[in-house]
Structures are given as C-alpha cells and as structure tokens.
Amino acid sequence: MGLFLAVLLARGAPVSAQPPGGPAFHDAHYHPTDYIQQETALPAFLAMMGDRVGRAALMGIPLQQKWDWFESGDRAPDYYLRSDAALYYYPFVDAMVAEAVRALPPDQRDRFDPMITGFNPTDMYATDHIRRVLRLYPGVFSGIGEFSIHKEVVSPKTVGHTASLRNPALDRILEFAGEAGLLTLLHNDVDVILPHEGTRPTHFDPFIEVIRRHPGTTILWAHAGIGRFVEPTPGYVGLLEETLRDEGLNHLYFDLSWDVVAEQIAGPPETLDAWVALVNAWPERFVLGSDSVVATDAGAYLGALEAWRPLLDGLDPDASEKVRLGNYERLFDSARERVRVWEASQR
C-alpha cells in the first residue's frame, strides 16, 4: 500500500479522496467478472474508484471454471487454482459487460472502456464473434482482450486446442482488430514455468514475430510477459529494450498490472532500478492497471495500483504522468474514435 493511501486510511479519510490536480490513475486492466462469472455491479465499482481512478478498461474473464462434481464434490470452485477441472470459453460474458455499461448514466458510462473477450483464440470463427458483438452493441466497446495465448496453469486446463502463436486464427483476430481500430490486450507468457537455462525465453521470439506481422494493430502486452510463476530472467529488461528500439514494433505497448508482477519488478532494488531506467527512456510505451478481479473493497483495489508506487516514484514527473494517465487517454481515446468510425461504416 502506497504512502498516500496509508495516510488517508490512518486519518480516517475515504480512499476515494481526490489528490490535487485530478485522478491519480486510469486503470488499463480491470476484470468486472471472475472465473465463475460473478460480477461487481458497476455503480459499486465506481464508488471504489472514487476520484482516485478516472477511467477503467473493463474486460470480462473469457473462461468459465467448470464445477465438476466428480472432481471436487460439493466444494464449488471459484478460481482456476482451486480445481483441477477444465476451463471453457464463455461467450455470453460480452453481453454481460455491455448490458452493465449501457445501464449506467452517460457521464458514468464514459468512464469505462469495455473490451470484447468472449471468443476462442484457436477458432477461425473468432472474428465473427467480435464483429457480431460490435454490431449488437454499437458505441460500447473500445478493444479486445485480455485474451490469452500462452498462460501458466490456464492453458493446459482450457478445453480444446491449446492456444498457440502459430495458429492462423490469432492472425485473423489481430488483422481484424487493426481494421476495426480495436485496442488489443494480449496475454502471452514470455516463457514456460521451468525455462531452459541459458536460452532466450521460449515464447519471446515467436511472440515478437506475430506482433511484427500486424503493424496496423495497437497491441498491449499484458504484464509485459511476466506471470505468477513466469519470472523475468536477469537479462529480461534488455530484451524489452530490444523491442522498444525496433521501429517495426512501435505499435507494441506494455501493460504494467497485477500485484504479483509488481512484486517482481518493483521489489528487488536492482530490478527496480533497471525498470525505472527502461520506463524513463520510453515513457510513452507503458500503461498501468490493477488486474483486479471483481473488486469488493476500495482499499484492496487501490492497493493493487499503489503496488506500483516504488516504480512510479522513481520516474521523472512527465514519465509518471504518461504511465498513470496520459498513455491510457491517448490509446483508448484513439480506439474509441476508430471503432466508432468502423461501426458507422457497417450501417
């Protein structure tokens, strides 16, 4: 928990108290539904955001955890790590998110950037689902994702073909996202849980090849490729710097979210120093998110953003403003405009 938030709580002030000059954050990565499709009502979530968080990208969890009685009996799992049963794609989640947003007054609706997630990235028909959602809910969605290709634990639990960077269905999705102007948040672990020592991360080069093939699509790399068990290698910041220097990858941005990733980046001093230098050098290429799932407590929700405070405090003021606020506005405002133009062309 950051110092500012801790002081507020100590004084008994509401965590939604507005810092001088407007909101402290926009949240580029929030899940209003969980792995059993329970949801937080958006009015309640707005109260948690208060004035500390200006806008938030809403992305329903695209996978449903199966309650397999033969596996867990009467113990109903509410998270993918609490069951060995399968996960399956849940397309109705997009309608849930759209209806929740459309029920809000216009001024509240404008604080959210909903994302389409309920498609199977191994399915060549996935683009049809995305088109259908845009046509059914015009004026609502700004992008697609978070959707996953390689993801620790989740990938082997998901029914059907394992998602792959080599599947042409992924290229179809990214190509259409560029055509329609949809901002894309893609989760792809940079490596396997037990990496091959002395080699480049397993999924790094194939991932970069996919990104390079789609220069017209603005892509956010969720968690900058890191996960709960997939940790950054000693030379990982150098690999990211390699991509940032590559003009053919100027459409690739990095999502800094998830408190377990914040611990890996902002915890060890030597790691933190390297990341501060990286973000200070390319401040326009990073956005901040909570990766909270169905938030129920304002302190915990804001704490997921404040977990990045050691990194933010090390940044130049201009870089900090871009990562916390400015880059979100630039990317999502552009996506809103482009998607509305595409929707108008379909009438």
FISE-336065 format. One line per 8 residues: number of its first residue (from 0); their letters; for each residue y, x, z of C-alpha. Coordinates in steps of 0.25 Angstrom, whole numbers, plus 5000, padded with zeros to 4 digits. Layout:
# residues N
NUM> a> Y X Z  ... .
END
This chain:
# residues 347
0> mglflavl> 5000 5000 5000  5013 5006 4996  5025 5009 5006  5034 4998 5001  5023 4987 5003  5019 4993 5016  5033 4992 5021  5035 4978 5016 .
8> largapvs> 5022 4973 5024  5026 4981 5036  5039 4973 5036  5032 4960 5034  5039 4958 5021  5032 4951 5009  5025 4961 5000  5032 4954 4988 .
16> aqppggpa> 5045 4959 4993  5053 4964 4981  5056 4979 4980  5070 4982 4976  5072 4980 4961  5061 4971 4957  5046 4971 4958  5039 4984 4961 .
24> fhdahyhp> 5027 4982 4952  5021 4974 4940  5006 4973 4941  4999 4976 4928  4985 4973 4933  4982 4961 4941  4970 4952 4941  4972 4937 4945 .
32> tdyiqqet> 4957 4935 4945  4945 4942 4950  4931 4944 4947  4927 4930 4950  4939 4924 4944  4946 4920 4957  4961 4921 4955  4974 4923 4963 .
40> alpaflam> 4984 4912 4960  4996 4918 4953  5006 4912 4962  5000 4918 4974  4999 4931 4966  5014 4930 4962  5017 4929 4977  5009 4942 4979 .
48> mgdrvgra> 5017 4949 4968  5030 4944 4974  5041 4953 4970  5034 4966 4971  5026 4963 4958  5034 4958 4946  5023 4955 4935  5008 4956 4935 .
56> almgiplq> 4997 4956 4924  4986 4946 4926  4972 4950 4922  4961 4941 4926  4948 4948 4929  4939 4946 4916  4926 4947 4923  4919 4938 4932 .
64> qkwdwfes> 4909 4943 4942  4896 4935 4942  4891 4929 4955  4876 4932 4953  4869 4925 4964  4856 4933 4961  4865 4946 4964  4874 4942 4975 .
72> gdrapdyy> 4869 4929 4980  4880 4921 4988  4889 4933 4988  4899 4929 4978  4905 4942 4972  4920 4942 4970  4921 4956 4964  4913 4964 4954 .
80> lrsdaaly> 4909 4975 4964  4903 4964 4973  4892 4960 4964  4882 4967 4954  4882 4954 4946  4889 4954 4932  4903 4952 4928  4906 4944 4915 .
88> yypfvdam> 4919 4941 4907  4927 4929 4912  4936 4924 4900  4942 4912 4908  4950 4922 4916  4961 4922 4906  4963 4907 4907  4963 4908 4922 .
96> vaeavral> 4974 4918 4921  4982 4911 4910  4982 4898 4918  4986 4904 4931  4998 4911 4924  5002 4898 4916  5002 4890 4929  5014 4899 4934 .
104> ppdqrdrf> 5029 4896 4932  5035 4904 4921  5042 4914 4930  5029 4917 4937  5021 4918 4925  5030 4928 4919  5026 4938 4930  5012 4939 4925 .
112> dpmitgfn> 5005 4945 4912  4992 4939 4911  4981 4947 4903  4968 4942 4896  4956 4947 4902  4944 4938 4900  4938 4944 4888  4925 4953 4886 .
120> ptdmyatd> 4930 4966 4880  4916 4968 4874  4917 4955 4866  4923 4956 4851  4928 4942 4854  4937 4946 4866  4949 4946 4857  4946 4931 4854 .
128> hirrvlrl> 4947 4928 4869  4960 4936 4870  4966 4928 4858  4961 4915 4864  4968 4917 4877  4981 4921 4871  4981 4908 4863  4977 4899 4874 .
136> ypgvfsgi> 4987 4905 4884  4999 4910 4875  5010 4916 4883  5001 4920 4895  4994 4934 4892  5000 4948 4890  4988 4956 4889  4973 4958 4890 .
144> gefsihke> 4965 4965 4902  4962 4970 4911  4949 4971 4904  4938 4982 4906  4930 4991 4897  4924 5001 4906  4926 4997 4920  4918 5003 4932 .
152> vvspktvg> 4908 4993 4938  4913 4982 4930  4908 4986 4916  4893 4986 4920  4894 4973 4927  4900 4965 4915  4890 4957 4907  4889 4960 4892 .
160> htaslrnp> 4892 4973 4885  4899 4983 4893  4913 4984 4888  4916 4997 4880  4927 5005 4874  4919 5006 4861  4917 4991 4860  4926 4986 4848 .
168> aldrilef> 4929 4973 4856  4938 4981 4864  4945 4986 4852  4947 4972 4847  4953 4968 4860  4963 4979 4860  4967 4977 4846  4970 4962 4849 .
176> ageagllt> 4977 4966 4861  4986 4974 4853  4988 4963 4842  4992 4953 4853  5000 4962 4861  4991 4961 4874  4993 4972 4884  4979 4977 4887 .
184> llhndvdv> 4974 4981 4901  4961 4988 4899  4951 4993 4910  4943 5005 4906  4938 5015 4916  4940 5029 4911  4927 5034 4916  4913 5030 4921 .
192> ilphegtr> 4911 5029 4936  4903 5042 4936  4911 5051 4926  4905 5062 4918  4911 5075 4925  4920 5084 4916  4922 5074 4905  4933 5065 4901 .
200> pthfdpfi> 4932 5051 4907  4921 5043 4900  4930 5031 4895  4943 5039 4893  4942 5043 4878  4935 5030 4873  4946 5022 4880  4957 5030 4874 .
208> evirrhpg> 4951 5029 4860  4951 5013 4862  4966 5014 4866  4970 5022 4855  4964 5012 4845  4973 5001 4849  4987 5007 4849  4993 4993 4848 .
216> ttilwaha> 4988 4988 4861  4994 4991 4874  4983 4995 4884  4984 4997 4899  4972 5005 4904  4968 4999 4918  4969 5008 4930  4971 5020 4920 .
224> gigrfvep> 4956 5020 4918  4952 5022 4933  4943 5013 4941  4938 5011 4955  4927 5021 4952  4932 5028 4940  4942 5038 4945  4952 5047 4938 .
232> tpgyvgll> 4946 5061 4935  4954 5073 4938  4960 5074 4924  4962 5059 4922  4977 5060 4923  4976 5070 4911  4968 5060 4903  4978 5049 4905 .
240> eetlrdeg> 4990 5059 4901  4982 5062 4889  4983 5047 4885  4997 5046 4889  5001 5058 4880  4994 5051 4868  5003 5043 4859  4991 5036 4853 .
248> lnhlyfdl> 4989 5030 4867  5003 5025 4870  4998 5010 4871  4989 5014 4883  4995 5012 4897  4989 5014 4911  4987 5003 4921  4988 5008 4936 .
256> swdvvaeq> 4981 4998 4944  4970 4996 4955  4972 5001 4969  4959 5009 4968  4965 5017 4956  4978 5019 4963  4970 5026 4974  4964 5035 4964 .
264> iagppetl> 4977 5038 4957  4987 5037 4968  4979 5043 4979  4975 5058 4978  4989 5065 4977  4984 5074 4965  4980 5062 4957  4993 5054 4961 .
272> dawvalvn> 5002 5066 4956  4995 5066 4943  4996 5051 4941  5011 5051 4945  5013 5062 4935  5006 5054 4924  5013 5041 4926  5027 5048 4928 .
280> awperfvl> 5024 5055 4914  5020 5041 4907  5026 5030 4916  5027 5020 4905  5011 5020 4903  5007 5015 4917  5007 5001 4923  5004 4997 4938 .
288> gsdsvvat> 4995 4986 4942  4988 4981 4955  4974 4977 4949  4973 4967 4960  4963 4956 4958  4967 4942 4963  4977 4947 4974  4977 4939 4987 .
296> dagaylga> 4986 4948 4995  5000 4953 4991  4999 4966 4999  4986 4970 4993  4991 4966 4979  5004 4974 4980  4996 4985 4987  4988 4987 4974 .
304> leawrpll> 5001 4990 4967  5006 4998 4978  4994 5007 4978  5000 5014 4966  5013 5017 4975  5009 5032 4976  5009 5034 4961  5022 5025 4959 .
312> dgldpdas> 5029 5033 4970  5026 5046 4962  5032 5040 4949  5046 5042 4944  5054 5029 4947  5054 5026 4932  5039 5028 4930  5037 5020 4943 .
320> ekvrlgny> 5045 5008 4937  5037 5009 4924  5024 5009 4930  5027 4998 4940  5035 4989 4932  5041 4993 4918  5028 4996 4911  5022 4983 4915 .
328> erlfdsar> 5034 4976 4909  5034 4983 4896  5020 4982 4893  5018 4967 4898  5031 4962 4892  5027 4968 4879  5013 4962 4879  5019 4948 4883 .
336> ervrvwea> 5028 4949 4871  5018 4954 4861  5007 4944 4866  5017 4932 4864  5020 4936 4850  5005 4937 4847  5003 4923 4853  5015 4917 4845 .
344> sqr> 5008 4923 4832  4996 4915 4835  5002 4901 4835 .
END
